[in-house]
């Protein structure tokens, strides 16, 4: 089932998400499937639970679209539950990022090249792994969402000011998207 993606300006995107327990979410696999379906329909490579209105420490990624540049990303599809980045290392590198909650805006963002992260998968198996390159970048971007941060937070104050009107328009639903979204500043019944 495709879920509506929450747009910039919704308070859920600014809240630090809470950890979850297996007993609380017996249908976690279905939620993950719905998030993947939603992400694919919007042509994304990652989606965090806050982006579908759920303040929980869960995100999904599929880095396969980048396998031309990084062959190890072929079929790189993962679920991250209660993730914790243990270490970020290496040189920072810049890449032009976008976000499904902030459509039509892409900006250059610098991030560390390598991360070490602990997390649970959809079967509640614990992992601690190291990722580099594009996989690390996508994970860091989605991890920011469960920490209540957006990629626009990493921009200079001047760049943020220049984007302010476009960001406000997005929160009011003044944006063209071909996927289902929920806009915080759009009043119901109008």
N, CA and C atoms as an extended XYZ file, in Angstrom:
570
Properties=species:S:1:pos:R:3:atomname:S:1:resname:S:1:resid:I:1 pbc="F F F"
N         0.842       -1.182        0.000 N   UNK     1
C         0.000        0.000        0.000 CA  UNK     1
C         0.887        1.245        0.000 C   UNK     1
N         0.591        2.148       -0.930 N   UNK     2
C         1.344        3.404       -0.979 CA  UNK     2
C         0.827        4.342        0.107 C   UNK     2
N         1.756        4.910        0.847 N   UNK     3
C         1.427        5.826        1.933 CA  UNK     3
C         1.675        7.260        1.483 C   UNK     3
N         0.929        8.231        2.017 N   UNK     4
C         1.226        9.623        1.670 CA  UNK     4
C         2.538       10.068        2.336 C   UNK     4
N         3.349       10.793        1.588 N   UNK     5
C         4.611       11.309        2.112 CA  UNK     5
C         4.364       12.686        2.708 C   UNK     5
N         4.835       12.871        3.925 N   UNK     6
C         4.653       14.117        4.665 CA  UNK     6
C         5.599       15.179        4.095 C   UNK     6
N         5.066       16.360        3.837 N   UNK     7
C         5.845       17.446        3.244 CA  UNK     7
C         6.576       18.286        4.293 C   UNK     7
N         7.591       18.970        3.816 N   UNK     8
C         8.352       19.922        4.612 CA  UNK     8
C         7.397       20.801        5.423 C   UNK     8
N         7.739       21.043        6.662 N   UNK     9
C         6.923       21.888        7.522 CA  UNK     9
C         6.107       21.111        8.538 C   UNK     9
N         5.911       19.819        8.303 N   UNK    10
C         5.168       19.006        9.263 CA  UNK    10
C         6.047       18.761       10.489 C   UNK    10
N         5.513       18.977       11.697 N   UNK    11
C         6.312       18.801       12.921 CA  UNK    11
C         6.926       17.409       13.094 C   UNK    11
N         6.323       16.366       12.525 N   UNK    12
C         6.868       15.011       12.678 CA  UNK    12
C         8.280       14.913       12.089 C   UNK    12
N         8.576       15.745       11.092 N   UNK    13
C         9.902       15.717       10.463 CA  UNK    13
C        10.978       16.347       11.346 C   UNK    13
N        10.562       17.064       12.381 N   UNK    14
C        11.508       17.739       13.271 CA  UNK    14
C        11.634       17.072       14.628 C   UNK    14
N        10.865       15.997       14.827 N   UNK    15
C        10.867       15.288       16.093 CA  UNK    15
C        11.899       14.170       16.055 C   UNK    15
N        12.662       14.009       17.139 N   UNK    16
C        13.549       12.854       17.224 CA  UNK    16
C        12.663       11.634       17.431 C   UNK    16
N        12.778       10.672       16.521 N   UNK    17
C        11.901        9.499       16.544 CA  UNK    17
C        12.251        8.582       17.711 C   UNK    17
N        11.261        7.817       18.143 N   UNK    18
C        11.457        6.929       19.295 CA  UNK    18
C        11.780        5.509       18.841 C   UNK    18
N        12.561        4.821       19.662 N   UNK    19
C        12.917        3.421       19.404 CA  UNK    19
C        11.656        2.566       19.532 C   UNK    19
N        11.657        1.456       18.834 N   UNK    20
C        10.497        0.568       18.868 CA  UNK    20
C        10.920       -0.822       19.335 C   UNK    20
N         9.947       -1.572       19.820 N   UNK    21
C        10.162       -2.940       20.309 CA  UNK    21
C         9.353       -3.908       19.453 C   UNK    21
N         9.835       -5.142       19.286 N   UNK    22
C         9.113       -6.118       18.457 CA  UNK    22
C         7.659       -6.326       18.886 C   UNK    22
N         7.408       -6.372       20.181 N   UNK    23
C         6.045       -6.622       20.664 CA  UNK    23
C         5.091       -5.489       20.283 C   UNK    23
N         5.616       -4.267       20.178 N   UNK    24
C         4.782       -3.111       19.831 CA  UNK    24
C         4.371       -3.122       18.358 C   UNK    24
N         5.189       -3.743       17.524 N   UNK    25
C         4.969       -3.690       16.075 CA  UNK    25
C         5.029       -5.085       15.453 C   UNK    25
N         4.010       -5.908       15.715 N   UNK    26
C         4.019       -7.257       15.152 CA  UNK    26
C         3.906       -7.265       13.619 C   UNK    26
N         3.448       -6.151       13.039 N   UNK    27
C         3.261       -6.067       11.585 CA  UNK    27
C         4.350       -5.213       10.941 C   UNK    27
N         5.543       -5.217       11.526 N   UNK    28
C         6.632       -4.367       11.028 CA  UNK    28
C         7.009       -4.711        9.590 C   UNK    28
N         6.961       -5.994        9.227 N   UNK    29
C         7.328       -6.387        7.855 CA  UNK    29
C         6.367       -5.769        6.838 C   UNK    29
N         5.086       -5.716        7.174 N   UNK    30
C         4.112       -5.105        6.266 CA  UNK    30
C         4.375       -3.611        6.129 C   UNK    30
N         4.680       -2.955        7.247 N   UNK    31
C         4.998       -1.525        7.187 CA  UNK    31
C         6.219       -1.293        6.302 C   UNK    31
N         7.239       -2.127        6.447 N   UNK    32
C         8.444       -1.998        5.617 CA  UNK    32
C         8.104       -2.176        4.138 C   UNK    32
N         7.274       -3.176        3.824 N   UNK    33
C         6.849       -3.393        2.433 CA  UNK    33
C         6.106       -2.168        1.900 C   UNK    33
N         5.218       -1.598        2.727 N   UNK    34
C         4.478       -0.400        2.319 CA  UNK    34
C         5.429        0.778        2.099 C   UNK    34
N         6.447        0.889        2.950 N   UNK    35
C         7.413        1.980        2.789 CA  UNK    35
C         8.235        1.799        1.516 C   UNK    35
N         8.648        0.570        1.223 N   UNK    36
C         9.371        0.322       -0.034 CA  UNK    36
C         8.479        0.671       -1.228 C   UNK    36
N         7.220        0.225       -1.200 N   UNK    37
C         6.298        0.512       -2.302 CA  UNK    37
C         6.129        2.014       -2.489 C   UNK    37
N         5.988        2.739       -1.377 N   UNK    38
C         5.846        4.192       -1.408 CA  UNK    38
C         7.101        4.837       -1.991 C   UNK    38
N         8.263        4.400       -1.524 N   UNK    39
C         9.543        4.941       -1.990 CA  UNK    39
C         9.722        4.703       -3.490 C   UNK    39
N         9.445        3.488       -3.952 N   UNK    40
C         9.596        3.172       -5.374 CA  UNK    40
C         8.639        4.009       -6.228 C   UNK    40
N         7.406        4.174       -5.769 N   UNK    41
C         6.423        4.953       -6.525 CA  UNK    41
C         6.859        6.410       -6.676 C   UNK    41
N         7.615        6.902       -5.696 N   UNK    42
C         8.104        8.284       -5.735 CA  UNK    42
C         9.508        8.382       -6.336 C   UNK    42
N        10.035        7.239       -6.794 N   UNK    43
C        11.375        7.156       -7.391 CA  UNK    43
C        12.466        7.632       -6.431 C   UNK    43
N        12.362        7.193       -5.166 N   UNK    44
C        13.376        7.511       -4.167 CA  UNK    44
C        14.302        6.331       -3.940 C   UNK    44
N        15.370        6.588       -3.175 N   UNK    45
C        16.312        5.523       -2.802 CA  UNK    45
C        16.317        5.283       -1.299 C   UNK    45
N        15.541        6.077       -0.571 N   UNK    46
C        15.428        5.913        0.870 CA  UNK    46
C        14.150        6.558        1.364 C   UNK    46
N        13.628        6.042        2.465 N   UNK    47
C        12.418        6.610        3.067 CA  UNK    47
C        12.430        6.275        4.552 C   UNK    47
N        12.219        7.293        5.368 N   UNK    48
C        12.192        7.115        6.823 CA  UNK    48
C        10.757        7.201        7.325 C   UNK    48
N        10.483        6.491        8.419 N   UNK    49
C         9.129        6.466        8.985 CA  UNK    49
C         8.553        7.866        9.240 C   UNK    49
N         9.351        8.836        9.755 N   UNK    50
C         8.766       10.169        9.937 CA  UNK    50
C         8.221       10.768        8.632 C   UNK    50
N         8.772       10.364        7.503 N   UNK    51
C         8.304       10.883        6.221 CA  UNK    51
C         6.931       10.349        5.837 C   UNK    51
N         6.470        9.308        6.521 N   UNK    52
C         5.097        8.823        6.316 CA  UNK    52
C         4.273        9.060        7.581 C   UNK    52
N         4.739       10.011        8.395 N   UNK    53
C         3.972       10.452        9.563 CA  UNK    53
C         4.158        9.639       10.825 C   UNK    53
N         5.130        8.721       10.854 N   UNK    54
C         5.337        7.856       12.019 CA  UNK    54
C         6.649        8.223       12.716 C   UNK    54
N         6.558        8.682       13.941 N   UNK    55
C         7.755        9.082       14.680 CA  UNK    55
C         8.395        7.861       15.336 C   UNK    55
N         8.982        7.015       14.491 N   UNK    56
C         9.641        5.798       14.970 CA  UNK    56
C        10.974        5.629       14.235 C   UNK    56
N        11.911        4.961       14.905 N   UNK    57
C        13.271        4.816       14.364 CA  UNK    57
C        13.323        3.668       13.352 C   UNK    57
N        12.840        3.957       12.166 N   UNK    58
C        12.783        2.986       11.087 CA  UNK    58
C        13.023        3.708        9.774 C   UNK    58
N        13.896        3.145        8.933 N   UNK    59
C        14.008        3.630        7.567 CA  UNK    59
C        14.390        2.479        6.646 C   UNK    59
N        14.070        2.663        5.373 N   UNK    60
C        14.370        1.667        4.346 CA  UNK    60
C        15.194        2.343        3.256 C   UNK    60
N        16.091        1.572        2.640 N   UNK    61
C        16.863        2.101        1.519 CA  UNK    61
C        17.012        1.032        0.438 C   UNK    61
N        17.156        1.509       -0.787 N   UNK    62
C        17.523        0.653       -1.909 CA  UNK    62
C        18.450        1.470       -2.789 C   UNK    62
N        19.741        1.193       -2.692 N   UNK    63
C        20.771        1.958       -3.401 CA  UNK    63
C        21.059        1.401       -4.790 C   UNK    63
N        20.279        0.433       -5.246 N   UNK    64
C        20.506       -0.200       -6.540 CA  UNK    64
C        20.643        0.797       -7.699 C   UNK    64
N        19.890        1.924       -7.729 N   UNK    65
C        20.062        2.857       -8.851 CA  UNK    65
C        21.493        3.390       -9.020 C   UNK    65
N        22.316        3.252       -8.010 N   UNK    66
C        23.695        3.748       -8.089 CA  UNK    66
C        24.696        2.637       -8.407 C   UNK    66
N        24.196        1.448       -8.806 N   UNK    67
C        25.113        0.328       -9.030 CA  UNK    67
C        25.980        0.472      -10.289 C   UNK    67
N        25.646        1.400      -11.180 N   UNK    68
C        26.526        1.661      -12.326 CA  UNK    68
C        27.858        2.232      -11.854 C   UNK    68
N        27.794        3.141      -10.881 N   UNK    69
C        29.007        3.768      -10.346 CA  UNK    69
C        29.662        2.910       -9.264 C   UNK    69
N        28.847        2.210       -8.494 N   UNK    70
C        29.352        1.369       -7.408 CA  UNK    70
C        28.699       -0.013       -7.533 C   UNK    70
N        29.342       -0.944       -8.268 N   UNK    71
C        28.736       -2.262       -8.527 CA  UNK    71
C        28.307       -3.021       -7.271 C   UNK    71
N        28.947       -2.766       -6.124 N   UNK    72
C        28.562       -3.449       -4.886 CA  UNK    72
C        27.164       -3.049       -4.400 C   UNK    72
N        26.584       -2.023       -5.022 N   UNK    73
C        25.234       -1.593       -4.632 CA  UNK    73
C        24.133       -2.326       -5.395 C   UNK    73
N        24.499       -3.250       -6.263 N   UNK    74
C        23.489       -4.041       -6.967 CA  UNK    74
C        22.684       -4.820       -5.924 C   UNK    74
N        21.371       -4.649       -5.968 N   UNK    75
C        20.452       -5.305       -5.026 CA  UNK    75
C        20.728       -4.914       -3.569 C   UNK    75
N        21.213       -3.701       -3.340 N   UNK    76
C        21.502       -3.222       -1.987 CA  UNK    76
C        20.217       -2.632       -1.398 C   UNK    76
N        19.422       -3.504       -0.804 N   UNK    77
C        18.114       -3.146       -0.254 CA  UNK    77
C        18.109       -3.548        1.211 C   UNK    77
N        17.855       -2.582        2.109 N   UNK    78
C        17.945       -2.874        3.543 CA  UNK    78
C        16.890       -2.119        4.341 C   UNK    78
N        16.563       -2.714        5.479 N   UNK    79
C        15.696       -2.100        6.484 CA  UNK    79
C        16.556       -1.811        7.712 C   UNK    79
N        16.394       -0.637        8.288 N   UNK    80
C        17.131       -0.232        9.488 CA  UNK    80
C        16.127        0.129       10.580 C   UNK    80
N        16.148       -0.635       11.670 N   UNK    81
C        15.280       -0.372       12.814 CA  UNK    81
C        16.165       -0.034       14.010 C   UNK    81
N        15.783        1.020       14.738 N   UNK    82
C        16.523        1.469       15.930 CA  UNK    82
C        18.009        1.663       15.631 C   UNK    82
N        18.286        2.227       14.475 N   UNK    83
C        19.671        2.429       14.042 CA  UNK    83
C        20.383        3.456       14.921 C   UNK    83
N        21.689        3.225       15.077 N   UNK    84
C        22.545        4.163       15.801 CA  UNK    84
C        23.880        4.240       15.058 C   UNK    84
N        24.207        5.413       14.532 N   UNK    85
C        25.508        5.589       13.894 CA  UNK    85
C        26.547        5.672       15.001 C   UNK    85
N        27.447        4.717       15.002 N   UNK    86
C        28.484        4.618       16.041 CA  UNK    86
C        29.685        5.495       15.709 C   UNK    86
N        29.971        5.636       14.412 N   UNK    87
C        31.153        6.402       14.007 CA  UNK    87
C        31.002        6.870       12.567 C   UNK    87
N        31.437        8.101       12.314 N   UNK    88
C        31.549        8.637       10.962 CA  UNK    88
C        33.020        8.954       10.758 C   UNK    88
N        33.573        8.558        9.612 N   UNK    89
C        34.997        8.785        9.394 CA  UNK    89
C        35.273        9.038        7.915 C   UNK    89
N        36.528        9.341        7.619 N   UNK    90
C        36.931        9.594        6.243 CA  UNK    90
C        36.714       11.041        5.865 C   UNK    90
N        37.153       11.355        4.668 N   UNK    91
C        36.999       12.716        4.170 CA  UNK    91
C        35.550       12.989        3.841 C   UNK    91
N        35.158       14.249        4.019 N   UNK    92
C        33.818       14.638        3.595 CA  UNK    92
C        33.806       14.760        2.083 C   UNK    92
N        32.692       14.387        1.481 N   UNK    93
C        32.525       14.585        0.044 CA  UNK    93
C        31.131       15.133       -0.206 C   UNK    93
N        31.027       15.867       -1.273 N   UNK    94
C        29.802       16.591       -1.587 CA  UNK    94
C        29.046       15.890       -2.708 C   UNK    94
N        27.735       15.868       -2.558 N   UNK    95
C        26.862       15.259       -3.553 CA  UNK    95
C        25.562       16.050       -3.559 C   UNK    95
N        24.915       16.121       -4.704 N   UNK    96
C        23.665       16.849       -4.847 CA  UNK    96
C        22.518       15.969       -4.351 C   UNK    96
N        21.949       16.310       -3.186 N   UNK    97
C        20.897       15.506       -2.561 CA  UNK    97
C        19.521       16.117       -2.753 C   UNK    97
N        18.536       15.248       -2.710 N   UNK    98
C        17.145       15.661       -2.711 CA  UNK    98
C        16.416       14.877       -1.634 C   UNK    98
N        15.125       15.136       -1.488 N   UNK    99
C        14.348       14.478       -0.444 CA  UNK    99
C        12.899       14.393       -0.895 C   UNK    99
N        12.266       13.241       -0.679 N   UNK   100
C        10.880       13.067       -1.085 CA  UNK   100
C         9.933       13.998       -0.333 C   UNK   100
N        10.314       14.437        0.867 N   UNK   101
C         9.494       15.379        1.638 CA  UNK   101
C         9.721       16.821        1.212 C   UNK   101
N        10.739       17.039        0.390 N   UNK   102
C        11.080       18.387       -0.084 CA  UNK   102
C        11.242       18.318       -1.608 C   UNK   102
N        10.139       18.053       -2.327 N   UNK   103
C        10.251       17.843       -3.768 CA  UNK   103
C        10.744       19.090       -4.507 C   UNK   103
N        11.415       18.850       -5.617 N   UNK   104
C        11.893       19.908       -6.518 CA  UNK   104
C        13.013       20.770       -5.953 C   UNK   104
N        13.609       20.374       -4.850 N   UNK   105
C        14.770       21.087       -4.330 CA  UNK   105
C        15.902       20.082       -4.183 C   UNK   105
N        17.024       20.417       -4.794 N   UNK   106
C        18.239       19.597       -4.685 CA  UNK   106
C        19.370       20.554       -4.347 C   UNK   106
N        20.224       20.120       -3.429 N   UNK   107
C        21.349       20.957       -3.003 CA  UNK   107
C        22.570       20.098       -2.739 C   UNK   107
N        23.744       20.707       -2.870 N   UNK   108
C        24.994       20.021       -2.552 CA  UNK   108
C        25.149       19.929       -1.039 C   UNK   108
N        25.385       18.706       -0.567 N   UNK   109
C        25.531       18.434        0.867 CA  UNK   109
C        26.827       17.656        1.069 C   UNK   109
N        27.604       18.045        2.080 N   UNK   110
C        28.840       17.328        2.411 CA  UNK   110
C        28.580       16.366        3.559 C   UNK   110
N        29.096       15.149        3.402 N   UNK   111
C        28.966       14.121        4.439 CA  UNK   111
C        30.266       13.319        4.492 C   UNK   111
N        30.496       12.689        5.638 N   UNK   112
C        31.661       11.814        5.793 CA  UNK   112
C        31.528       10.605        4.865 C   UNK   112
N        32.670       10.065        4.436 N   UNK   113
C        32.691        8.991        3.444 CA  UNK   113
C        32.294        7.625        4.004 C   UNK   113
N        32.543        7.393        5.309 N   UNK   114
C        32.343        6.059        5.882 CA  UNK   114
C        31.601        6.160        7.205 C   UNK   114
N        30.720        5.203        7.442 N   UNK   115
C        30.011        5.136        8.728 CA  UNK   115
C        30.047        3.715        9.264 C   UNK   115
N        29.978        3.622       10.586 N   UNK   116
C        29.759        2.347       11.262 CA  UNK   116
C        28.431        2.502       11.983 C   UNK   116
N        27.522        1.560       11.755 N   UNK   117
C        26.154        1.694       12.264 CA  UNK   117
C        25.677        0.372       12.854 C   UNK   117
N        24.941        0.460       13.962 N   UNK   118
C        24.294       -0.727       14.519 CA  UNK   118
C        22.787       -0.554       14.307 C   UNK   118
N        22.116       -1.670       14.032 N   UNK   119
C        20.684       -1.608       13.737 CA  UNK   119
C        20.090       -3.018       13.774 C   UNK   119
N        18.773       -3.067       13.752 N   UNK   120
C        18.037       -4.322       13.611 CA  UNK   120
C        17.409       -4.340       12.223 C   UNK   120
N        17.306       -5.514       11.632 N   UNK   121
C        16.606       -5.644       10.356 CA  UNK   121
C        15.130       -5.961       10.633 C   UNK   121
N        14.363       -6.210        9.578 N   UNK   122
C        12.924       -6.450        9.728 CA  UNK   122
C        12.605       -7.751       10.450 C   UNK   122
N        13.592       -8.634       10.598 N   UNK   123
C        13.409       -9.871       11.367 CA  UNK   123
C        13.935       -9.739       12.795 C   UNK   123
N        14.275       -8.547       13.186 N   UNK   124
C        14.797       -8.217       14.510 CA  UNK   124
C        16.154       -8.880       14.776 C   UNK   124
N        16.934       -9.094       13.717 N   UNK   125
C        18.312       -9.559       13.873 CA  UNK   125
C        19.203       -8.330       13.987 C   UNK   125
N        20.122       -8.364       14.954 N   UNK   126
C        21.004       -7.225       15.181 CA  UNK   126
C        22.210       -7.277       14.247 C   UNK   126
N        22.604       -6.112       13.746 N   UNK   127
C        23.771       -5.991       12.862 CA  UNK   127
C        24.619       -4.805       13.309 C   UNK   127
N        25.914       -4.911       13.111 N   UNK   128
C        26.803       -3.754       13.203 CA  UNK   128
C        27.691       -3.834       11.978 C   UNK   128
N        27.572       -2.838       11.106 N   UNK   129
C        28.260       -2.881        9.824 CA  UNK   129
C        28.883       -1.537        9.502 C   UNK   129
N        29.833       -1.583        8.569 N   UNK   130
C        30.482       -0.380        8.066 CA  UNK   130
C        30.107       -0.217        6.600 C   UNK   130
N        29.735        0.998        6.233 N   UNK   131
C        29.360        1.310        4.856 CA  UNK   131
C        30.153        2.525        4.398 C   UNK   131
N        30.449        2.555        3.102 N   UNK   132
C        31.172        3.683        2.520 CA  UNK   132
C        30.477        4.145        1.252 C   UNK   132
N        30.909        5.285        0.762 N   UNK   133
C        30.414        5.799       -0.511 CA  UNK   133
C        28.940        6.133       -0.484 C   UNK   133
N        28.265        5.808       -1.596 N   UNK   134
C        26.858        6.180       -1.743 CA  UNK   134
C        25.969        5.496       -0.707 C   UNK   134
N        26.270        4.250       -0.348 N   UNK   135
C        25.470        3.569        0.679 CA  UNK   135
C        25.529        4.351        1.987 C   UNK   135
N        26.736        4.793        2.379 N   UNK   136
C        26.886        5.569        3.611 CA  UNK   136
C        26.102        6.866        3.527 C   UNK   136
N        26.149        7.520        2.376 N   UNK   137
C        25.436        8.798        2.200 CA  UNK   137
C        23.930        8.609        2.342 C   UNK   137
N        23.381        7.609        1.680 N   UNK   138
C        21.933        7.378        1.739 CA  UNK   138
C        21.529        7.051        3.179 C   UNK   138
N        22.301        6.213        3.841 N   UNK   139
C        22.002        5.866        5.236 CA  UNK   139
C        22.061        7.113        6.119 C   UNK   139
N        23.087        7.953        5.939 N   UNK   140
C        23.196        9.171        6.749 CA  UNK   140
C        22.004       10.098        6.522 C   UNK   140
N        21.577       10.221        5.269 N   UNK   141
C        20.428       11.076        4.950 CA  UNK   141
C        19.172       10.562        5.664 C   UNK   141
N        18.924        9.264        5.571 N   UNK   142
C        17.728        8.696        6.224 CA  UNK   142
C        17.862        8.716        7.740 C   UNK   142
N        19.060        8.477        8.231 N   UNK   143
C        19.313        8.534        9.678 CA  UNK   143
C        18.992        9.929       10.208 C   UNK   143
N        19.368       10.960        9.459 N   UNK   144
C        19.029       12.330        9.863 CA  UNK   144
C        17.533       12.471       10.097 C   UNK   144
N        16.719       11.834        9.250 N   UNK   145
C        15.262       11.927        9.414 CA  UNK   145
C        14.813       11.392       10.775 C   UNK   145
N        15.376       10.281       11.225 N   UNK   146
C        14.935        9.742       12.520 CA  UNK   146
C        15.507       10.551       13.692 C   UNK   146
N        16.459       11.441       13.380 N   UNK   147
C        17.004       12.352       14.386 CA  UNK   147
C        16.306       13.714       14.337 C   UNK   147
N        15.316       13.869       13.464 N   UNK   148
C        14.577       15.128       13.337 CA  UNK   148
C        15.305       16.182       12.524 C   UNK   148
N        16.205       15.744       11.642 N   UNK   149
C        16.991       16.678       10.825 CA  UNK   149
C        16.684       16.466        9.342 C   UNK   149
N        16.875       17.545        8.573 N   UNK   150
C        16.675       17.498        7.129 CA  UNK   150
C        17.958       17.910        6.422 C   UNK   150
N        18.099       17.532        5.164 N   UNK   151
C        19.331       17.884        4.448 CA  UNK   151
C        19.490       19.392        4.327 C   UNK   151
N        18.384       20.135        4.344 N   UNK   152
C        18.468       21.595        4.258 CA  UNK   152
C        19.124       22.205        5.500 C   UNK   152
N        19.156       21.474        6.605 N   UNK   153
C        19.821       21.964        7.818 CA  UNK   153
C        21.328       22.078        7.611 C   UNK   153
N        21.858       21.358        6.640 N   UNK   154
C        23.300       21.347        6.396 CA  UNK   154
C        23.739       22.468        5.444 C   UNK   154
N        22.787       23.268        4.981 N   UNK   155
C        23.099       24.342        4.046 CA  UNK   155
C        23.528       25.608        4.789 C   UNK   155
N        24.189       26.490        4.082 N   UNK   156
C        24.616       27.756        4.682 CA  UNK   156
C        23.388       28.614        4.992 C   UNK   156
N        23.500       29.529        5.956 N   UNK   157
C        22.366       30.415        6.272 CA  UNK   157
C        21.873       31.193        5.041 C   UNK   157
N        22.792       31.631        4.200 N   UNK   158
C        22.400       32.362        2.996 CA  UNK   158
C        21.589       31.466        2.063 C   UNK   158
N        22.058       30.245        1.832 N   UNK   159
C        21.357       29.316        0.943 CA  UNK   159
C        19.970       29.000        1.488 C   UNK   159
N        19.863       28.829        2.818 N   UNK   160
C        18.552       28.565        3.440 CA  UNK   160
C        17.600       29.732        3.202 C   UNK   160
N        18.113       30.966        3.357 N   UNK   161
C        17.272       32.149        3.128 CA  UNK   161
C        16.783       32.198        1.680 C   UNK   161
N        17.678       31.844        0.746 N   UNK   162
C        17.303       31.861       -0.662 CA  UNK   162
C        16.237       30.815       -0.991 C   UNK   162
N        16.187       29.734       -0.225 N   UNK   163
C        15.211       28.657       -0.450 CA  UNK   163
C        13.917       28.830        0.346 C   UNK   163
N        13.888       29.810        1.240 N   UNK   164
C        12.776       29.948        2.184 CA  UNK   164
C        11.405       29.984        1.512 C   UNK   164
N        11.230       30.785        0.464 N   UNK   165
C         9.928       30.882       -0.199 CA  UNK   165
C         9.535       29.538       -0.817 C   UNK   165
N        10.477       28.869       -1.475 N   UNK   166
C        10.169       27.574       -2.091 CA  UNK   166
C         9.795       26.539       -1.031 C   UNK   166
N        10.495       26.550        0.109 N   UNK   167
C        10.179       25.612        1.191 CA  UNK   167
C         8.790       25.894        1.759 C   UNK   167
N         8.456       27.168        1.948 N   UNK   168
C         7.123       27.529        2.443 CA  UNK   168
C         6.038       27.127        1.441 C   UNK   168
N         6.333       27.289        0.152 N   UNK   169
C         5.375       26.857       -0.874 CA  UNK   169
C         5.130       25.349       -0.785 C   UNK   169
N         6.186       24.580       -0.575 N   UNK   170
C         6.029       23.124       -0.453 CA  UNK   170
C         5.105       22.786        0.715 C   UNK   170
N         5.300       23.443        1.854 N   UNK   171
C         4.458       23.135        3.020 CA  UNK   171
C         2.999       23.510        2.772 C   UNK   171
N         2.760       24.451        1.838 N   UNK   172
C         1.387       24.852        1.498 CA  UNK   172
C         0.818       24.062        0.322 C   UNK   172
N         1.617       23.115       -0.208 N   UNK   173
C         1.121       22.290       -1.309 CA  UNK   173
C         1.297       22.925       -2.674 C   UNK   173
N         2.072       23.999       -2.750 N   UNK   174
C         2.313       24.661       -4.028 CA  UNK   174
C         3.573       24.060       -4.648 C   UNK   174
N         3.401       22.852       -5.180 N   UNK   175
C         4.501       22.103       -5.788 CA  UNK   175
C         3.893       21.010       -6.655 C   UNK   175
N         4.563       20.686       -7.746 N   UNK   176
C         4.078       19.618       -8.622 CA  UNK   176
C         4.775       18.317       -8.256 C   UNK   176
N         4.001       17.344       -7.815 N   UNK   177
C         4.530       16.015       -7.526 CA  UNK   177
C         3.595       14.985       -8.137 C   UNK   177
N         4.156       13.843       -8.495 N   UNK   178
C         3.320       12.791       -9.061 CA  UNK   178
C         3.180       11.616       -8.093 C   UNK   178
N         3.328       11.914       -6.803 N   UNK   179
C         3.076       10.921       -5.773 CA  UNK   179
C         2.249       11.580       -4.669 C   UNK   179
N         1.602       10.743       -3.878 N   UNK   180
C         0.687       11.209       -2.833 CA  UNK   180
C         1.465       11.884       -1.707 C   UNK   180
N         1.063       13.108       -1.363 N   UNK   181
C         1.712       13.847       -0.277 CA  UNK   181
C         0.679       14.421        0.677 C   UNK   181
N         1.138       14.724        1.873 N   UNK   182
C         0.322       15.360        2.905 CA  UNK   182
C         1.027       16.665        3.253 C   UNK   182
N         0.342       17.784        3.045 N   UNK   183
C         0.946       19.105        3.249 CA  UNK   183
C         0.453       19.727        4.548 C   UNK   183
N         1.359       20.145        5.429 N   UNK   184
C         0.964       20.619        6.757 CA  UNK   184
C         0.188       21.933        6.748 C   UNK   184
N         0.436       22.792        5.771 N   UNK   185
C        -0.220       24.109        5.795 CA  UNK   185
C        -1.481       24.155        4.936 C   UNK   185
N        -1.925       23.003        4.426 N   UNK   186
C        -3.148       22.942        3.632 CA  UNK   186
C        -4.293       22.565        4.563 C   UNK   186
N        -5.277       23.449        4.617 N   UNK   187
C        -6.422       23.209        5.506 CA  UNK   187
C        -7.347       22.162        4.898 C   UNK   187
N        -7.837       21.288        5.733 N   UNK   188
C        -8.778       20.262        5.279 CA  UNK   188
C       -10.121       20.913        4.964 C   UNK   188
N       -10.800       20.324        3.983 N   UNK   189
C       -12.134       20.818        3.643 CA  UNK   189
C       -12.143       21.972        2.664 C   UNK   189
N       -10.989       22.367        2.148 N   UNK   190
C       -10.952       23.451        1.172 CA  UNK   190
C       -10.693       22.921       -0.198 C   UNK   190
